[in-house]
Amino acid sequence: SGVIGSGLCVFSRFPILDTLLYQYSLNGYPYMLQHGDWFCGKSVGLVIIKISGIIFNVYVTHLHAEYSREKDAYLPHRLVQAWELAQFIRHTSKAADVVLLGGDLNMHPEDVGIRLLRGWTGLRDAFTEATRFEGCEDGCTLIPNNCFTVKSELLPFPLGIRIDYILYKAVSGFTVKCEELKTTTGTAPGMDIPFSDHEAVMATLHIQRQGQAVGANLGTTEPALVDVVTEARTEVGVGLRAAQRQRYSTGRMAVLALLLLLVQAAGALGTLAGLAAGQPFPKLSFSLLAFLAIGVLLLATALHLFHTMEVKMLQGTEEQLRMALRALQEHL
């Protein structure tokens, strides 16, 4: 909903020429209060900066959290976000010289979402490309010895997990090389606690002009990208069927609540018309039952509308992935 805010922020030493914020179409469920992602309104922010005549498109984002590796109920939503992020970058970076993306993607390096994002945009991972690295082992940014982390969630990963990224690419006429990548490794200077539950990531990039412009090619060979898009489409389809079941269940609940209200209304009219003469009118029980039915009707209707929108968003993403897959297959 965005009622809390996305929490995205960019500080720049250089003048910011333009900005844009795009909120993802799917972002969890409003009734999952213990997670709260829906209330944040996860988004991607774009700032355009010019440094020494070079146009930088800098993107910052935060995708939906995973919460459970084994039963990831939010995977379809996170895949929709990854696809929208990839499309947003691809369609807004054509005039840029260099593209940078930083943020908490909440995806492991081998997950289908990050493979889809990198494959579709051509972005390179600063951790794997860096000439020098200094920081947590394997570049992990969510580590067990951080006092803000839930240790039980990281039991399968003794070293931690790498879910925060700096990705980059040169669009035209330039080359970009990651000379150094660093992560923080513990408490903040002069303090007994770290800055955050995640370790910070810092990259030093070397950008050089080259004689001949290069296009914004896909980062993954097309046969491999076909497999990635197919896998992503399959997962989105799984989420679509789950959303359709939820829509059916909430719709049925709303209909039952409406029928209960109609039965109550008929009973009340019958009593008022004298059809049940001599019988006292049970005002308290009738009122309680009516309030319950109205509450269930309103809640079920709201959830039915939400899941209807979810179905439409998932259907739209699945269709886009189908078209992308067909275009890739035609080029093979």
Rosetta blueprint (number, residue, H / E / L):
1 S L
2 G L
3 V L
4 I L
5 G L
6 S L
7 G L
8 L L
9 C L
10 V L
11 F L
12 S L
13 R L
14 F L
15 P L
16 I E
17 L E
18 D E
19 T E
20 L E
21 L E
22 Y E
23 Q E
24 Y L
25 S L
26 L L
27 N L
28 G L
29 Y L
30 P L
31 Y L
32 M L
33 L L
34 Q L
35 H L
36 G L
37 D H
38 W H
39 F H
40 C H
41 G L
42 K L
43 S E
44 V E
45 G E
46 L E
47 V E
48 I E
49 I E
50 K E
51 I E
52 S L
53 G L
54 I E
55 I E
56 F E
57 N E
58 V E
59 Y E
60 V E
61 T E
62 H E
63 L L
64 H L
65 A L
66 E L
67 Y L
68 S L
69 R L
70 E L
71 K L
72 D L
73 A L
74 Y L
75 L H
76 P H
77 H H
78 R H
79 L H
80 V H
81 Q H
82 A H
83 W H
84 E H
85 L H
86 A H
87 Q H
88 F H
89 I H
90 R H
91 H H
92 T H
93 S L
94 K L
95 A L
96 A L
97 D L
98 V E
99 V E
100 L E
101 L E
102 G E
103 G E
104 D E
105 L L
106 N L
107 M L
108 H L
109 P L
110 E L
111 D L
112 V H
113 G H
114 I H
115 R H
116 L H
117 L H
118 R H
119 G H
120 W H
121 T H
122 G L
123 L L
124 R E
125 D E
126 A H
127 F H
128 T H
129 E H
130 A L
131 T L
132 R E
133 F E
134 E E
135 G L
136 C L
137 E H
138 D H
139 G H
140 C L
141 T L
142 L E
143 I L
144 P L
145 N L
146 N L
147 C L
148 F L
149 T L
150 V L
151 K H
152 S H
153 E H
154 L H
155 L L
156 P L
157 F L
158 P L
159 L L
160 G L
161 I E
162 R L
163 I L
164 D E
165 Y E
166 I E
167 L E
168 Y E
169 K E
170 A E
171 V L
172 S L
173 G L
174 F E
175 T E
176 V E
177 K E
178 C E
179 E E
180 E E
181 L E
182 K E
183 T E
184 T L
185 T L
186 G L
187 T L
188 A L
189 P L
190 G L
191 M L
192 D L
193 I L
194 P L
195 F L
196 S L
197 D L
198 H L
199 E L
200 A L
201 V E
202 M E
203 A E
204 T E
205 L E
206 H E
207 I E
208 Q E
209 R E
210 Q L
211 G L
212 Q L
213 A L
214 V L
215 G L
216 A L
217 N L
218 L L
219 G L
220 T L
221 T L
222 E H
223 P H
224 A H
225 L H
226 V H
227 D H
228 V H
229 V H
230 T H
231 E H
232 A H
233 R H
234 T H
235 E H
236 V H
237 G H
238 V H
239 G H
240 L H
241 R H
242 A H
243 A H
244 Q H
245 R H
246 Q H
247 R H
248 Y H
249 S H
250 T H
251 G H
252 R H
253 M H
254 A H
255 V H
256 L H
257 A H
258 L H
259 L H
260 L H
261 L H
262 L H
263 V H
264 Q H
265 A H
266 A H
267 G H
268 A H
269 L H
270 G H
271 T H
272 L H
273 A L
274 G L
275 L L
276 A L
277 A L
278 G L
279 Q L
280 P L
281 F L
282 P L
283 K H
284 L H
285 S H
286 F H
287 S H
288 L H
289 L H
290 A H
291 F H
292 L H
293 A H
294 I H
295 G H
296 V H
297 L H
298 L H
299 L H
300 A H
301 T H
302 A H
303 L H
304 H H
305 L H
306 F H
307 H H
308 T H
309 M H
310 E H
311 V H
312 K H
313 M H
314 L H
315 Q H
316 G H
317 T H
318 E H
319 E H
320 Q H
321 L H
322 R H
323 M H
324 A H
325 L H
326 R H
327 A H
328 L H
329 Q H
330 E H
331 H L
332 L L
